[in-house]
Amino acid sequence: MDSPSPHSTSSSASRPPASATSGPAQGSSGLAQASVSPYLDTAPLQAGDTVRLIAPSGPTDEVSLLRAITQLESWGLRVVVGDNVRARHPRVRYLAGTDEQRRTDLVEAWCDPDAAAVIALRGGFGAMRLLDGIDFDLMRKHALRPDGRPKLLTGSSDITALHQAWDHHMSVATLFCPMVGNDPFKNSTVVPAEVAAWLFEPWGGRELGFPAGEPQAGERAAPIDASSAPPRPLSRARTLVPGTAKGRLGGGNLSLVAAGMGSPELAGVRELRERSGPSILMLEDVEEELYRLDNLLVQLVRGGWFDSADAVVLGSWQDCAEVDEVEALIMDYLGEAGIPIVSEMGFGHDPDAPSTPLGVSVTLEAPARGRPRMWVDET
């Protein structure tokens, strides 16, 4: 397979960051420009905050919904449930209500002046169907809380479509994390505490992925109190192509990123780096055979998505092909691209998946020997 030829990033760590603004902004092209990373010194949420719980994709059941509400309330949050969370599409079983019902809940939740965060109950399918009917000028006007802090959108998997839209249209950071209505919150001993740490602690300097166990000299330890939290799985991360990179973190679920190629949210991807500065792109997926992953990567390569990448970071490939097969496939396409590539960072559909902020500036160190590390920049 031919490799793409994006810019070389051998000196990406020394490049100046993209120009920043203090909040969501529009450039002369009409596209959102990069903004300052939020939540570096203050946490996104605190006890007493109001959060809106919605189902923008697949349907849920009453047990999962009540479990999600109980979990959020146990953190001291006030939970407002979308009017259509319990709805069902009249024709297809895989959608939680009609597009209009799900879109209404999403827009009303984001525009609620009392809401500190909008939390997706679960993924599945359907979030991308909502985008064309959203007035993003209106959404942008409601991107900040009354105290000036940005609101937060959380979710993963199918919610990748919303992460991309929030980044493109509003240039706001979001949190790619396990969802309160899904099995990890029921079965994992570490996911609830790990998600809570990203919601109730500042992000600046925090390391992404699974921890390494005992921190080595110079390493940044995750700010989770080990005395009160269950032991987290140890890092399996390894370097495929060594190097160092710094940039805004983007990406998400491979299937959703590929499905978005050609959409307004991913228009002009070949010029993205020039417009928004350095970027590090992450990918993960679930229940996809190797030939399907190959086809999805072809879409991204031919569409120029990787041309904006200063590094590529791979998460989990739950119930997909074997990890070494996925890595070999990635190397076929990107091994000669001149950018660092890291595998097995864990985010995505791993049963204990760590959370990952999107739209924030991060640094990646991928040594030829030793564990690669990525963390949120502190400034």
Backbone torsions as a table, in degrees:
resi	resn	phi	psi	omega
1	MET	NA	143.9	179.2
2	ASP	-78.9	143.3	176.7
3	SER	-91.2	145.3	175.2
4	PRO	-71.0	170.2	-178.0
5	SER	-127.7	64.9	175.0
6	PRO	-70.8	172.8	-179.9
7	HIS	-57.8	150.8	174.5
8	SER	-72.6	144.5	179.5
9	THR	-121.7	27.8	-178.0
10	SER	-61.4	-23.6	179.3
11	SER	-119.1	24.8	-173.6
12	SER	-62.4	-30.2	-177.7
13	ALA	-66.7	-23.4	-177.6
14	SER	-94.7	-2.8	179.7
15	ARG	-71.0	146.1	175.5
16	PRO	-68.8	149.1	178.6
17	PRO	-69.1	164.0	177.6
18	ALA	-64.5	153.8	176.5
19	SER	-61.2	145.6	-173.8
20	ALA	-125.3	158.9	174.0
21	THR	-125.8	171.5	-177.3
22	SER	-83.7	-4.1	-179.4
23	GLY	-173.8	-173.0	179.4
24	PRO	-55.4	135.2	-176.3
25	ALA	-148.5	163.0	178.0
26	GLN	-119.3	133.3	174.7
27	GLY	-87.0	179.0	-178.5
28	SER	-63.7	-24.1	179.0
29	SER	-78.5	-8.8	-177.2
30	GLY	87.9	-1.3	-179.9
31	LEU	-98.0	147.4	-179.9
32	ALA	-64.8	140.6	179.1
33	GLN	-101.2	161.9	-177.9
34	ALA	-60.7	144.2	-179.7
35	SER	-122.1	165.5	178.3
36	VAL	-63.1	138.1	177.9
37	SER	-60.4	129.5	179.1
38	PRO	-88.8	174.8	171.2
39	TYR	60.4	26.6	-179.6
40	LEU	-74.9	-39.0	-177.0
41	ASP	-114.3	-15.5	178.5
42	THR	-127.5	149.5	-177.4
43	ALA	-76.1	152.5	176.2
44	PRO	-61.4	-37.8	-175.5
45	LEU	-129.6	161.1	169.8
46	GLN	-143.7	158.6	179.5
47	ALA	-53.7	136.9	-178.0
48	GLY	100.1	-15.2	178.5
49	ASP	-67.8	153.3	174.7
50	THR	-95.3	132.6	173.9
51	VAL	-124.2	147.3	179.1
52	ARG	-104.5	126.3	-178.2
53	LEU	-103.8	121.1	-175.4
54	ILE	-133.1	165.5	177.7
55	ALA	-124.7	82.7	-175.5
56	PRO	-80.4	-5.8	-175.7
57	SER	-125.1	-105.8	-176.5
58	GLY	-83.9	164.6	-178.7
59	PRO	-76.8	162.8	177.1
60	THR	-124.2	178.1	173.4
61	ASP	-115.6	166.1	-173.9
62	GLU	-63.8	-36.1	-179.9
63	VAL	-63.4	-46.3	-179.9
64	SER	-65.1	-39.2	179.4
65	LEU	-63.4	-47.3	-179.5
66	LEU	-65.4	-36.6	177.2
67	ARG	-63.3	-40.2	179.1
68	ALA	-64.9	-44.9	179.4
69	ILE	-61.5	-44.4	179.8
70	THR	-60.8	-41.3	179.8
71	GLN	-62.5	-48.1	-178.6
72	LEU	-64.9	-40.2	179.2
73	GLU	-68.3	-29.2	178.2
74	SER	-66.1	-20.6	176.7
75	TRP	-88.1	4.4	179.0
76	GLY	85.1	15.3	-179.0
77	LEU	-92.2	149.7	173.0
78	ARG	-92.7	121.2	-172.5
79	VAL	-104.9	124.6	173.0
80	VAL	-112.1	118.3	-175.9
81	VAL	-90.4	135.2	178.3
82	GLY	-58.2	145.5	-176.8
83	ASP	-59.7	-28.1	-172.6
84	ASN	-110.0	17.0	-179.1
85	VAL	-59.0	-35.1	-177.9
86	ARG	-90.5	3.6	-176.4
87	ALA	-72.3	160.7	175.5
88	ARG	-132.4	138.4	176.3
89	HIS	-62.8	138.0	-175.4
90	PRO	-69.2	-16.7	-175.4
91	ARG	-116.3	-40.7	-175.0
92	VAL	-115.7	143.0	-174.7
93	ARG	-83.4	-13.1	-173.7
94	TYR	-92.1	6.6	178.7
95	LEU	-118.9	137.7	177.3
96	ALA	-85.6	81.1	-178.5
97	GLY	88.2	175.6	178.5
98	THR	-71.9	166.3	176.3
99	ASP	-57.9	-41.8	-178.6
100	GLU	-64.1	-41.2	178.1
101	GLN	-63.5	-46.4	-178.0
102	ARG	-69.5	-38.1	177.9
103	ARG	-65.6	-41.9	179.2
104	THR	-59.2	-46.2	178.5
105	ASP	-60.9	-41.8	-178.8
106	LEU	-64.4	-48.8	-177.8
107	VAL	-66.8	-44.8	179.9
108	GLU	-63.2	-37.2	179.4
109	ALA	-65.0	-46.7	-177.4
110	TRP	-67.6	-35.5	-176.6
111	CYS	-85.8	-3.6	176.4
112	ASP	-65.1	116.5	-178.1
113	PRO	-63.5	-21.5	-179.8
114	ASP	-87.1	-10.8	-174.7
115	ALA	-80.1	130.4	173.9
116	ALA	-93.0	-24.3	-178.8
117	ALA	-154.6	152.8	171.9
118	VAL	-114.8	121.3	-171.8
119	ILE	-115.5	121.4	177.4
120	ALA	-77.9	128.4	-177.6
121	LEU	-67.1	-41.9	-179.8
122	ARG	-161.1	174.9	178.5
123	GLY	-102.7	-125.0	-177.7
124	GLY	108.3	-106.7	178.0
125	PHE	-156.0	145.4	171.3
126	GLY	131.0	-17.1	-175.3
127	ALA	-62.6	-38.9	-178.3
128	MET	-65.3	-25.8	179.1
129	ARG	-65.7	-17.5	-174.9
130	LEU	-87.2	-19.0	-164.0
131	LEU	-66.9	-41.3	-173.8
132	ASP	-65.8	-21.4	-178.8
133	GLY	-96.4	7.2	-177.7
134	ILE	-93.8	133.0	174.5
135	ASP	-85.9	96.4	-175.4
136	PHE	-75.3	-18.2	170.7
137	ASP	-63.4	-43.5	176.4
138	LEU	-64.5	-44.9	-178.9
139	MET	-60.8	-39.6	-178.9
140	ARG	-63.1	-35.3	179.5
141	LYS	-66.7	-19.7	-177.4
142	HIS	-112.0	21.0	-176.0
143	ALA	-76.9	-13.8	-179.2
144	LEU	-114.1	148.0	173.2
145	ARG	-76.6	165.9	179.9
146	PRO	-56.5	-27.9	180.0
147	ASP	-85.8	4.8	176.8
148	GLY	93.0	-9.5	178.3
149	ARG	-78.7	147.8	-179.7
150	PRO	-72.6	148.6	171.0
151	LYS	-75.2	164.9	-176.4
152	LEU	-125.8	136.3	171.2
153	LEU	-107.4	133.2	-179.8
154	THR	-127.5	150.9	177.8
155	GLY	147.9	173.0	-179.2
156	SER	-146.5	-168.5	177.4
157	SER	58.1	-118.3	-179.1
158	ASP	-61.9	-22.7	179.4
159	ILE	-68.3	-9.5	172.5
160	THR	-49.3	-38.5	179.6
161	ALA	-59.1	-38.9	178.2
162	LEU	-73.4	-39.3	176.5
163	HIS	-56.5	-45.2	-179.8
164	GLN	-62.7	-42.4	-179.2
165	ALA	-67.3	-42.4	179.6
166	TRP	-62.9	-38.5	179.1
167	ASP	-69.1	-46.1	-175.4
168	HIS	-70.5	-47.8	-172.4
169	HIS	-86.5	-28.4	-174.1
170	MET	-125.2	-11.2	-179.9
171	SER	53.0	45.5	177.0
172	VAL	-111.7	147.3	177.5
173	ALA	-74.5	148.9	179.1
174	THR	-135.4	171.8	-178.6
175	LEU	-120.6	115.3	176.3
176	PHE	-87.0	104.5	-170.7
177	CYS	-149.2	160.3	173.3
178	PRO	-54.6	149.0	-172.3
179	MET	-105.8	141.8	-169.0
180	VAL	-63.9	-19.0	179.2
181	GLY	-92.9	2.4	-175.4
182	ASN	-104.2	170.3	-173.6
183	ASP	-59.2	-35.8	-179.9
184	PRO	-55.0	-33.1	178.4
185	PHE	-74.0	-19.6	177.9
186	LYS	-91.9	-37.5	-169.4
187	ASN	-104.5	-26.5	-175.3
188	SER	-84.2	140.4	176.5
189	THR	-86.7	-7.7	-174.9
190	VAL	-118.6	-25.5	-173.8
191	VAL	-60.5	-48.3	-178.6
192	PRO	-56.8	-44.2	-179.5
193	ALA	-68.2	-36.7	-178.6
194	GLU	-68.4	-43.2	176.4
195	VAL	-63.8	-42.3	179.4
196	ALA	-59.5	-36.5	-179.9
197	ALA	-63.2	-36.5	178.6
198	TRP	-75.6	-25.7	179.4
199	LEU	-82.6	-35.1	-170.0
200	PHE	-115.3	10.0	175.8
201	GLU	-131.1	151.0	176.4
202	PRO	-61.9	155.5	-176.8
203	TRP	-93.9	-23.6	-172.3
204	GLY	-57.1	125.7	177.7
205	GLY	82.2	-3.7	-175.6
206	ARG	-75.5	136.2	179.6
207	GLU	-81.8	143.6	-179.8
208	LEU	-98.1	154.5	178.8
209	GLY	89.1	-172.8	177.8
210	PHE	-74.6	149.4	179.9
211	PRO	-74.3	164.8	-177.9
212	ALA	-92.3	3.1	-173.0
213	GLY	91.6	-126.2	176.9
214	GLU	-71.0	120.2	-179.5
215	PRO	-59.2	137.7	174.7
216	GLN	-83.7	169.6	-179.1
217	ALA	-57.0	127.1	177.6
218	GLY	85.1	-5.8	-179.1
219	GLU	-80.5	153.4	176.9
220	ARG	-95.8	124.2	179.9
221	ALA	-87.9	143.3	176.7
222	ALA	-65.2	138.9	-173.7
223	PRO	-81.3	44.2	174.7
224	ILE	-101.5	130.5	-178.8
225	ASP	-68.6	105.9	-175.6
226	ALA	-64.3	-22.1	-178.2
227	SER	-74.6	-21.2	-177.1
228	SER	-114.4	-14.8	-178.3
229	ALA	-103.4	145.4	176.6
230	PRO	-61.6	153.2	178.2
231	PRO	-59.6	133.9	178.1
232	ARG	-90.7	152.9	176.4
233	PRO	-57.7	143.5	-179.6
234	LEU	-77.4	154.7	-176.9
235	SER	-62.0	136.6	171.3
236	ARG	-108.8	4.0	-173.2
237	ALA	-59.2	141.2	176.6
238	ARG	-146.1	155.4	-178.4
239	THR	-86.5	129.5	170.9
240	LEU	-95.8	-41.9	174.1
241	VAL	-131.9	119.3	-175.1
242	PRO	-73.7	158.6	177.1
243	GLY	155.0	179.5	179.0
244	THR	-130.9	139.8	-179.5
245	ALA	-147.1	155.2	175.6
246	LYS	-137.4	136.8	177.7
247	GLY	172.9	176.8	177.7
248	ARG	-72.0	136.5	-178.4
249	LEU	-86.4	131.0	179.4
250	GLY	-142.1	-178.3	178.6
251	GLY	106.3	-147.2	-178.3
252	GLY	143.6	-134.9	-178.7
253	ASN	-74.4	126.6	-175.4
254	LEU	-56.5	-46.0	-178.2
255	SER	-59.7	-40.1	-178.6
256	LEU	-74.4	-37.9	176.6
257	VAL	-61.9	-46.0	179.9
258	ALA	-62.7	-40.5	179.4
259	ALA	-64.2	-25.1	-179.1
260	GLY	-85.0	-7.8	179.7
261	MET	-59.8	130.6	-177.5
262	GLY	91.1	-9.1	178.9
263	SER	-81.5	164.9	176.6
264	PRO	-55.7	-34.8	-177.4
265	GLU	-68.3	-27.3	-179.7
266	LEU	-117.5	23.4	175.3
267	ALA	-72.9	145.1	176.7
268	GLY	67.7	31.0	-176.6
269	VAL	-64.3	-27.3	179.8
270	ARG	-67.4	-22.2	179.5
271	GLU	-103.5	5.9	-172.7
272	LEU	-61.1	-43.2	-176.6
273	ARG	-64.8	-39.6	178.3
274	GLU	-64.4	-35.1	-177.2
275	ARG	-79.7	-41.3	-170.6
276	SER	-115.6	-3.8	177.8
277	GLY	91.8	-174.3	-176.5
278	PRO	-59.1	148.6	178.4
279	SER	-143.6	151.6	171.8
280	ILE	-117.8	127.7	-173.4
281	LEU	-110.1	134.7	-179.8
282	MET	-116.2	150.6	-179.9
283	LEU	-142.8	146.8	173.6
284	GLU	-156.4	167.6	174.8
285	ASP	-163.9	175.7	-177.1
286	VAL	-143.9	140.5	173.6
287	GLU	54.4	46.4	175.5
288	GLU	-124.6	127.4	176.8
289	GLU	-72.0	165.1	-173.1
290	LEU	-60.1	-41.6	-178.7
291	TYR	-64.7	-32.2	177.3
292	ARG	-69.4	-42.7	176.8
293	LEU	-60.9	-40.4	177.6
294	ASP	-58.3	-48.4	-178.7
295	ASN	-63.0	-40.1	178.5
296	LEU	-65.3	-40.2	177.7
297	LEU	-66.5	-36.7	175.8
298	VAL	-57.3	-43.4	178.3
299	GLN	-57.7	-44.8	-177.8
300	LEU	-69.2	-39.6	179.7
301	VAL	-65.6	-49.1	-177.4
302	ARG	-67.6	-30.2	178.7
303	GLY	-81.5	-5.2	177.1
304	GLY	82.1	13.2	-175.2
305	TRP	-61.2	-38.3	-178.3
306	PHE	-76.1	-11.0	-179.9
307	ASP	-63.9	-22.2	179.8
308	SER	-90.8	0.5	-171.7
309	ALA	-88.7	130.4	168.7
310	ASP	-94.4	-11.8	174.7
311	ALA	-167.7	157.7	176.1
312	VAL	-126.4	132.1	-178.4
313	VAL	-122.6	127.7	-177.4
314	LEU	-103.3	137.7	177.8
315	GLY	-98.8	-133.1	-177.5
316	SER	-92.5	155.2	176.9
317	TRP	-128.4	60.4	-173.9
318	GLN	-61.7	125.1	178.4
319	ASP	58.0	28.5	172.7
320	CYS	-103.1	-157.5	172.9
321	ALA	-65.9	168.2	176.4
322	GLU	-60.4	146.7	-175.4
323	VAL	-57.5	-40.9	-178.2
324	ASP	-65.6	-30.0	176.1
325	GLU	-70.6	-39.6	177.2
326	VAL	-64.8	-43.2	179.0
327	GLU	-61.6	-43.3	179.0
328	ALA	-61.8	-38.0	179.0
329	LEU	-65.2	-45.9	177.4
330	ILE	-59.4	-43.0	-179.2
331	MET	-66.5	-33.2	175.2
332	ASP	-56.7	-41.0	-176.9
333	TYR	-87.0	-36.8	-168.5
334	LEU	-121.0	-2.8	-174.5
335	GLY	-59.8	-28.1	180.0
336	GLU	-106.0	16.2	-175.2
337	ALA	-79.8	-10.6	178.3
338	GLY	79.8	24.2	179.6
339	ILE	-128.0	149.2	175.1
340	PRO	-62.8	143.0	177.0
341	ILE	-134.0	129.7	-177.6
342	VAL	-125.4	141.0	-179.5
343	SER	-119.1	160.1	172.1
344	GLU	63.1	45.2	174.6
345	MET	-80.2	-13.2	169.2
346	GLY	95.8	-24.5	-176.7
347	PHE	-65.6	155.5	179.3
348	GLY	120.3	-119.9	-174.8
349	HIS	-108.1	12.0	171.8
350	ASP	-56.5	139.5	-178.7
351	PRO	-57.9	-24.7	177.4
352	ASP	-115.4	32.0	-170.0
353	ALA	-53.8	131.9	173.2
354	PRO	-76.4	157.5	178.0
355	SER	-82.8	156.3	-178.1
356	THR	-143.0	119.7	176.5
357	PRO	-74.8	143.3	176.1
358	LEU	-114.6	149.8	179.4
359	GLY	79.6	16.8	176.4
360	VAL	-117.9	158.7	179.0
361	SER	-81.4	128.8	-179.3
362	VAL	-130.8	161.2	173.8
363	THR	-119.0	135.1	177.4
364	LEU	-116.7	127.6	171.6
365	GLU	-115.7	118.0	-177.9
366	ALA	-123.6	86.0	-178.3
367	PRO	-73.0	154.6	176.8
368	ALA	-62.9	-33.1	175.9
369	ARG	-128.7	138.7	-178.8
370	GLY	102.7	171.8	-173.5
371	ARG	-78.7	128.3	172.5
372	PRO	-69.9	150.3	-179.9
373	ARG	-136.4	147.5	176.6
374	MET	-140.0	135.9	-178.4
375	TRP	-144.3	158.5	177.1
376	VAL	-74.3	127.4	179.2
377	ASP	-64.4	147.9	-174.5
378	GLU	-88.5	-9.7	177.5
379	THR	-134.8	NA	NA
